[in-house]
Amino acid sequence: MNTVTIEDGDLVIEPRGLDKLGGLRSRIVVPLAHVRGATVDDGVADEPKGMRAPGLGMPHKWVGTFLRDGERTFWNVDHPRANVVIQFCDEDFDRAVLTVADPAQIEHLINQAVQQR
């Protein structure tokens, strides 16, 4: 699970619990200028993840960096549903796929912040 907030013009992603260790990241901070938007995607967990680099991959649990078709994605998914996909530009990651408590609320928060910047 992840916490996603907007702080001082940045999008902040904080994995919770042991996910910090599995993904080798305690926090990801991205300027809103580099965030394209977010979408709720209940089927994203079914897509191929690619090669772990580094990360943890088990059934219904993916944490870390995964490379697929030239795209670098940060995954922190522990539920096949309740996921949000955040698209980036000019960042280390092309996107983040995250399990969050309320995907629709996070989608709205991010898209509203991107539109207002």
Secondary structure, DSSP 8 states (H G I E B T S, - for coil): -EEEEEETTEEEEEE-TTHHHHTT-S-EEEEGGGEEEEEE-TTGGGS---EEEEEEEETTEEEEEEEETTEEEEEEE-SSSSEEEEEESSSS-SEEEEE-S-HHHHHHHHHHHHHH-
